[in-house]
Amino acid sequence: MKHYESSLRTNSTVDQSQDAVTKLHNSVTQAMSHPTGQMIEQAENSLEHAEEAVRHAPEGSVGGHGVDLAEERLEEEKRRLASLDVPGGQARD
């Protein structure tokens, strides 16, 4: 996103949740491309942050606008990340 575009957005909790889920998407994509323990751990940390942001999204939403989309995107990323999990908690190197 270009700087001038971000300045047009509000800094609402919905925007923050969307941004956190986008960062999670990028982190999961990297972990899928390079499924090392470190990359998976980074994606899991990003997941925790995104979950927290999505939990707070309704606080800044007008009539719930945008919250459902953030929740749906979060669930999709959780499924993608879960596909990387290896039995026994050991990440692939």
N, C-alpha and C positions, 0 to 999 in steps of 0.2 A: 504494500500500500504506500502510495506517495505521501509525503508529509502534508501537503495541502489537503489531501483527502481525509487524513486522520483528524485534522483540525476542524473539519466540518461535523464530525461525529460528536455526540455527547459522550461523557465518560460514565454512562449508566452501568449498573450491574449487569444488564443484559449484554451490552457491548463487551464488557470485561469477560463475561462467560463465553461469548462467541470467540473472542480473541484467545482465551485459554484453551478452548476446544480446537481451534486452528493450530495452535502450538503443539497440542497433544497429537493431532493428526500428523504433523510434520515429524514429530519425535517417533511415533509408531512407524511411520513410513521408513525412517532411517533404521530403526531396529529391525524391520522386516528385511531391509536390504543387507544389513550387517548385524545378524543376530548374536552379538557378543554379550557377555554378561553386563558390561558397562552400558551398552546401548539400551538393553532391556531395562536396566535399572533407571536410566535417565527417562525412559518412556513411562515407567511406573511412577516416578516422581512427578512427571508432567500430568499423569492421570490424577494423582492426589490433588494437585493444584486445580485442575479443571473441574473435578468433582466439587471442590469447595466453592469455586466461582459459580458453578451452575446451581448449587444449593442457595446461593445468595441472589441469583438472577431475579426472582420474583419481587424482591424488595425495590428494585428500580424500574420495574416494568409498568407500563400503562395498560391495564386490562389483560395482563399476561402476554402481551405482544412480544414475540421472539423467544419466550421461555421454552415452548414446546420444541422449537427447532434446535435450540441448544441442548435440550435433553435428548432428543433423537440422535443428534450428532455424537454426543457423549457416549450413548449406548453402542453406536456403531464402532467407535474407536475402542471401547472396552472389548468388543467381540474380536476386533482385529488384534489387539494386544494379547488377548487370551489365546489366540491361535499360535502365539510364539511360546507359550508356557510349555516347559518340558517336565514330564513327571519327576517328582522328587525335588522340584524347585531348582534344579540345576540348569543354568542357561547354556545354550550352545555357543561354543567358541569357534 
